[in-house]
């Protein structure tokens, strides 16, 4: 029986790749997709009440009580924090009776589009734009292994015995085609199984993996990274062939991208000012003011639309006071104080301030 330490995550997470530290000879490399992480449970919870599913995230992590809003019916698709993802039946019908770990995405540069479609309470025709790129197949005894999930977005005591008892109460017709891999299955063996179980194209497919050479693997992964960056991608994921799926941050999975990302909380805004390119920022947001690890950080990288204030009063004040911190009563059309946003940065300065920090997206619970 597979066990993990008392502390675990809902899904497997990656460590950062450090070239001088990690030997990646013979590893697999794939594109790091910027979408919505997703676990398909093989369909064993599809159509059942969410609050009856043992691994559903129904507890408010801040209060410890039951969430006031829960998507009532499970589809079998789960976010990285154990929340149901509501996809239409015609889309779900493409999926096999096999647990799958992967990424829902809508193509390069379309994170916000993917996020908005996947976050809806009612599925729409827009799911025609969503692909499910499969990375792995979590073994039953690994995905539901005993352990405590305790992070900002999910608090749950996972019990394999509880899941087994719940499963035994389900109808035989639900389980007759269901299959899962042995807990000791390596990533390389899993790829071989998934190659047979999944189509090579369509909306649900196995994400392409390339094998790095035993010699000059570092140069090879840099080459793969540059190709992906040239098409607008964000990085690569490196996977050891002998690694196994585990609900922790695993050293068998490494992520590699030129920029790091982090989150900060909006505490205010600066007003835009004239630049050498003209005055198009006058009357608009110059930068978001964040608090990041107790320090002030001004965040650039907004589009013209994202720079709009919520009302004319704020626009007028910004025109009269260019390059200043906006008054406390100010909010943006798309941003409000207290909101958490994700940003990317090149490296940290000597005093731990992110360099070249640029806005990526508004944080939301997946």
N, C-alpha and C positions, 0 to 999 in steps of 0.2 A: 504494500500500500504506500503510495507516494505521500510524503509529508513535507511540510515546509516549517521554517521557524515560526514562532508565534506571530511575528509581523509579516504581512504580505500585502500585495496590491491586488486589484481585481484582474488586471491583465499584465502581461510581461512588458517591462520597460527597458530601455537601452541606456548604456553608459556612453559618455563621449569618447570618441576615438582620439588617442594621443599618439602620434607617430613614433615618438621616441620611447614609448612605453609598451605598445601593443604589437605583437607579431601577428600579422594577418596573412601569412603565407597559406595558400590553398583555401582561403575563406571564400564565401559567396558575397557578392555585392549586388545591390539593387537600388533603384531610385527611391529617395525619401519623399513620399508624397505628402503634399500639404492639404490634407482633407480632414475627415472625421474618423477617428479610430473606432472600430466596430468589432463586436463578437457576435457570431451567429451560433446559437446553441443547438443547431441541428433541427430546430423546429419543435423541441419538446415542450416549450412554454407557449407556443403560438396559439392565440385565441383565449388564453386563460387570464383571470384577473391578476393584475400586476402585484397587488399586495399579498397574493398567495404564493408567489414565487420566492423560494428561499434565498436567492442571491440578488433580488431586486433592492435597489436603493430607495427605501421608503422612509428612512429616518432623517430628520433635519439635523445636519452635522453641527449646527450652532446651538440648538436647544436640546437635542437628544429626544425630542418628541416626534410624532409622526408628521411627515410633510403635509402641508395644507393642500398642495397641488401635486397629484400623481397621475401620470397618464394611465388610465384605468385598465387597459387591456394590453397584454404583451403581444408582440409580433414574433418574438424569437431573436430579434436584433437588439443588441445592447451596446450602449456607449461605454467608454473606458471607465465611467463612474457608475455603471450599473443601472442606467436609466433606459427605458424602452425607446427605441427609434421607430417611428411610425411610418412604415413603408406600405404601399398598396399591395393587394394580394397578387396581382399579375407580376409584380416585381419579385415578391417573395417566392413565388412558384418556380423561379429559376434556380433556387438554392437546394443543394443536396441535403440528405439526412445525415449530415456529418458536421461536427463543430468546426467553425472557421474563424480565424483571426486575421483581420485585414484592415483596409482603409477604404472608406467611402469617399469618392472624390469626383469632381466635375471638370477635371483638366487643370493644366498649369495656370496659376494666377486666379483661380476661381474659388478660393477658400470661402469667402463670404457667401457666394451663391450656394455652395455645397452646404454650408452651415445653416443657411436660412431654410433650405429645402428639407434637410434632415431634422431640423428642430420643430417642424410644424406638428400640431396636434392632429391634423387631418391630412392624409396623404393626397397629393395632387398629381396631375399629369407631368409636372416638372421632374418627377422621378425618372423620366426618360433620359434625363441628362446625367443621372448618377450611375457610376460604375462601382463595382466592388472588387478591388484588387486584393487577392488573397495572399497572405504571407505565410501562414502556418495553420496547423490543426491542433488545438490544445487537447491533450488527453483528458478524459473525464476526471481521473483522480488527481490531476494537476490543477485544472481550472477551478475545481470545487474543493481543493485541499483545505484542511483545517488551518485557521489562522485569523488574525485580527486585521481588518482593513481600517486604518485610522488616519485619514488625511483631511484636508480642508473641505473636500467635496463628497466624501463618502465614509461612513462609519458602519461597520458590519462585522459581526462574528460569524465567519464562514465555518460550517460544519459539514464534512463529507457524509457523515451518518445521517444528518437531517436531510440532505439532498437525496440520498439513497432512499430513505423512507418516503419522501415526497414522490420520488420517481416510481416507487412500487405501487403507489395509489393511482397512477395514471393508467389509462386504458391500454390494452394490448395492441389495439390498432394504431395508437399513437407511436408505439415503440417498435413495431414489427420491422420497419426498414431502417431504424436508427443504428448507427455504428460509430465507434470511436476508436482511436488508436491506443495501443498499450502505452503506459506511462514512460517506459524506457526508450521510446522511439526517438532516434536522433533527427536533427533537422534534415540531413541528407536523405535519410530513409523516408521522412515525411514528404519531401519534394517528389520523390518517385511515386508515392501513393497519390498525391494530389494531381500529378501530371496525368494520371489515368482517370481520376474522379472528376476533373474539371475541364471545361472546354478551353481551347487556346485563344478564343476571341469571344466577343459579346460583352454584356454588361457585368458578368461575373466570370473572372478568369484568374489564373495563377500569375502573380506578379513575376516578371522576367528576372531571373537570377543569372549572374555571370560568375564563373569560377576564376578566382585570382590565381596567378602562377605561383609556384613554390619559390621561384627566384624573382627578385625585383617586384614583389607584390606592392610595395609602396608606390613605385612609379606607375604601376597599372591602375591602382585605385585613384591616383591623382588624375590620370587620363580619363577615367570614367566620370570623375567629379566634374572635370572641365567640360565634357560633352553635355552633361546634364545642366550645368549652369548656363551653357550657351543657348539652351532651349527654354530658359526661364525657370528651370527647376531650382530646388533649394539645397539639395545635398544627396548623400548616399547613406545606406544602411549596410553594415558589414556583419555577416553571420558566420560563426564557426560551424563547420559541417557536423561536428560531433556534439554540438550543444543540444540541449533539450528544453522544451517549453516549460517555463516555471513562472508562477505569479509573483515575481520579484523584479528588481532592477538587476538584470543579468549581465555578467561580464562576457557572455557568449554572444551578445548583441551590442553593436557599437554604432553610433550615429556620427556622421562626419559632414560638416557644412562650414563654409567660410565665416558665417556669422553665428553668434550665440543669440539666444533669446531669453527674455525675462519679463516679469510683470511689475507694474507699478500702479499706484492709485492716483487718479486725477485730483489735485487740490486747487487748481485754478488755471488761468489762461493768460497769455501775453497778447498784446495787440500787435497786428502786423504794421510794417512800416515800408517806406520806399526803399527800393534796392537799385542796384545798377541796371536791373532789367525793367525798371519802371515802378509804378505805384499800385500794382494789382493786389497787393496784400493789405492796402489801407482799408480799414473798416472790417477786416476779417481777423481770424485767429492767427497769430504769428506762430505760437507754439503751445502745446499742452504742458502745464506744470505738473510734474509728478512728484510723489514722495517715493523714494526707492531706498529701502534699507535705512530709513531715517534721514536721508539726504534729498536735497532738491535736485530735480533733473528736468531740463527743458527738452521736450520731445518734438522733433521736426518730422517731415515726411508725409504731411497731410495733402490730400487732393484739394482742389479749389472748392468742391462741394463740401468736403469735411471741415473746411475753415469757416463756414458760415456760423454766425451767432444765432441765438434763438429769437431775437427780436430787434426792432429798429433802434431801441434805446441803447442797446449794447453796441450796435454798429456805429451809431453817432459818437458814443464815448470813445470808441477805438479810433475813429478818424481824428478826433481832437487830441488824442493822447497816444500817438504811435510809439511802439517800442516799450510800452509800460505794462505792468501787471494790471489786469482787469479787476474791477471792483468785485467784492464777495458775492453780489447778487447776480453775477453773470453766469450764463450757461451757454453751451454751444447748441446748434441745431441737432447735432449727432452725438454730442458728449455732455455729460453732467458730472459735477464734482462728486467724488466718492466712487466713480466707476473705475473698474480695473481694466487696464489695457495691456496688450502684449507688444513689446518692441524688440527690435534686433539691434545688435551692436557689434563692433569689430573686436574690441578688447577692453579691459579695465585699466583705468589710469592708476598711478601710484596710490592715490587716495580712494581707490575702489569705485570710481565713477565711470559708468559705461561711456566709451568713446564712439562717436559717430552714431549715436542712438537715433533710430528712426521708427516711426509708428508702423506696426504690422496689422493689428486688428483689435477689436474690442473683445475682452475676455468674456466667455460665457461658459456655463457648465455644460459639458458634452454629455 
